[in-house]
Amino acid sequence: MKIGVLALHGAVIEHIQTLRSIGVEPVAVRLPEDLEGLSGLILPGGESTTMRKLVARWNLREPIMALARSGAPILGTCAGMIVVAKEIAGGEEPVFPLLDVTVERNAFGRQLDSFETDLVVPVLGDRPVHAIFIRAPIIERVGPGVEVLARLPDQRVVAVRQRNVIAISFHPELAGETRIHRLVATMAAEYAEPHEGAVVATGTVPWSLGEAM
Amino acid sequence: MTAETSTWATKKGLAQMLKGGVIMDVVTPEHAKIAEDAGACAVMALERVPSDIRAAGGVARMSDPLMIEGIMAAVSIPVMAKARIGHFVEAQVLEALGVDYIDESEVLTPADEVNHIDKHLFKVPFVCGCRNLGEALRRINEGAAMIRTKGEAGTGDIVEAVRHIRTLLAEIRRLQSMREDELFVAAKEMDAPYDLVKQVAAEGKLPVVNFVAGGIAIPADAALAMQLGAEGVFVGSGIFKSENPARTAEAIVQATLHFDNPKIIAEVSKGLGSPMRGIAAVTIPEAERLAVRGW
């Protein structure tokens, strides 16, 4: 089972190393053909403006949308959260409109407002996640069918999931945190199962047909 | 745990988010917009691009705060700005403006010929230049959260950039080959803190992100820097001194991304017009070299 990391720029190697550390084979994705045979994809932190341009330039939008629609798990961290949102506050066009939320870019301010803290993310267990926020976005509006995974003490939403798409404002890959990657790997394994072997039951699209979690 | 701002992880982390990208020198908001549209991952605000600083002579200082604010308002990507080496008040001003990163830069005229800025005192992160591993580790010891090899700014000649990244990475490989009891003398010889030397020997890399700067003028230059081991590139005069800045900027971004794919580098390099004319670094007298500033 292979999980891709969109490698247009940003914190790519950190996700690749985290995947390796949990025994998953990572693939750096820079061109559409790199997506072949993947069971999941991570959209890393970086600059969403830059990623948006590079996604368009290298024709990655449609194949990544298709992978997501087929039910493969997609994890977006920081800039990755921005690019999977259906709506971006301020009216920018969405990049991969997968997640029914409105996201606000640089929601805490500039670099001087970047911070780290401990956060409880119930779906990952009782031990808090050490969360590093760098020029981070937040989720301003949560659509129906979107599960909130974590909030800051002031109730602002910083992690969500809608079926196979997970988006978080912070950077587990900078903090040696592997539980989010393990969750994605579990989802990817479930996705990969019916896709492996020559015969696939018609219409079997795990996750995307599942109930909103 | 309460939230803590401006930690080492957030300072160093922003540079990690810029990896694989191109940081472009800009002197106006219009330049900044062109850079952002071309796919720059950050811009560097300065008074004049290095080749103009070189041509004009005189004293080069930080940019007008009004211009920096204009640049910050014009783009959504991070904005860096240059302060003179040792000029901690310029750095305080840049921090007060809220820039995302400060470059304590040899491209500007040094304000202190002995001391660099104590970068630990600042909440805003710093990037500093180096020509070798000792210089990089001295800057990191002073609080730099990102390093760039210096090259020779404003020349459009890649030769010094190649020298500096090769030197830096060769010195790291040399440390890795040493016995632990040899690292004490290695630290002494390169005039670098022992703890950082030991860490680099163990990890085989700098503890912060390292970009290449100084002399990148065409897409193949950027890809050369990346193949030699850069984690991203700074481009100064190479963009706005070329015949077609927007196209050159975009092509350098694509070549940095696809640095190991010669077909793509060939494709994006077609018909860009004249690159910056440049000046061969070898013809520059020692006293006019920027890279030797900083110690």
Contacts between the chains, C-beta under 8 A, distances in Angstrom:
chain1	res1	chain2	res2	distance
A	7	B	20	7.2
A	8	B	20	7.2
A	8	B	257	6.1
A	9	B	18	7.5
A	9	B	19	6.6
A	9	B	20	3.8
A	9	B	21	4.2
A	9	B	41	5.7
A	9	B	232	7.7
A	9	B	257	6.6
A	10	B	16	7.9
A	10	B	17	5.3
A	10	B	18	7.5
A	10	B	19	6.4
A	10	B	20	6.7
A	10	B	21	7.5
A	10	B	41	7.9
A	11	B	16	5.0
A	11	B	17	5.7
A	11	B	19	6.9
A	12	B	19	6.9
A	12	B	20	6.4
A	13	B	19	7.3
A	14	B	16	6.6
A	30	B	257	6.5
A	30	B	258	6.6
A	45	B	16	7.8
A	45	B	17	4.9
A	46	B	17	5.2
A	46	B	18	7.4
A	46	B	19	7.9
A	46	B	20	7.9
A	46	B	21	7.2
A	46	B	41	6.8
A	47	B	17	7.1
A	47	B	18	7.5
A	47	B	21	7.1
A	47	B	41	4.8
A	47	B	42	7.3
A	47	B	77	5.1
A	47	B	78	7.4
A	49	B	36	6.2
A	49	B	75	8.0
A	49	B	76	5.6
A	49	B	77	5.6
A	50	B	21	6.1
A	50	B	39	5.2
A	50	B	40	7.1
A	50	B	41	4.8
A	50	B	77	6.9
A	50	B	253	7.8
A	53	B	37	7.7
A	53	B	38	8.0
A	53	B	39	4.5
A	54	B	39	6.1
A	54	B	253	7.6
A	54	B	257	6.4
A	57	B	39	7.7
A	57	B	254	6.9
A	78	B	17	7.3
A	79	B	17	7.4
A	105	B	76	6.7
A	106	B	76	7.1
A	109	B	98	7.9
A	110	B	78	7.9
A	110	B	98	5.1
A	110	B	99	7.9
A	110	B	100	5.7
A	111	B	10	7.6
A	111	B	14	5.6
A	111	B	78	6.6
A	111	B	99	7.9
A	111	B	100	3.8
A	111	B	101	6.8
A	111	B	124	6.6
A	111	B	125	6.8
A	112	B	5	7.0
A	112	B	6	6.5
A	112	B	95	7.4
A	112	B	98	5.9
A	112	B	100	8.0
A	112	B	123	5.6
A	112	B	124	6.0
A	113	B	5	6.2
A	114	B	5	6.5
A	114	B	6	7.1
A	114	B	10	3.8
A	114	B	13	7.3
A	114	B	14	6.8
A	115	B	3	4.5
A	115	B	4	5.9
A	115	B	5	4.4
A	115	B	6	7.9
A	115	B	7	7.4
A	115	B	10	6.5
A	116	B	3	7.2
A	116	B	4	5.7
A	116	B	7	5.4
A	116	B	9	5.7
A	116	B	10	6.3
A	117	B	1	5.7
A	117	B	2	6.9
A	117	B	3	4.2
A	117	B	4	7.0
A	118	B	1	4.2
A	128	B	1	7.8
A	132	B	9	5.2
A	132	B	10	6.3
A	132	B	13	5.8
A	133	B	10	7.6
A	134	B	10	5.6
A	134	B	13	4.8
A	134	B	14	5.4
A	134	B	17	6.1
A	135	B	14	6.8
A	135	B	17	7.7
A	135	B	78	7.0
A	135	B	100	7.3
A	171	B	13	6.6
A	174	B	9	6.4
A	174	B	13	5.3
A	174	B	16	6.7
A	175	B	9	7.5
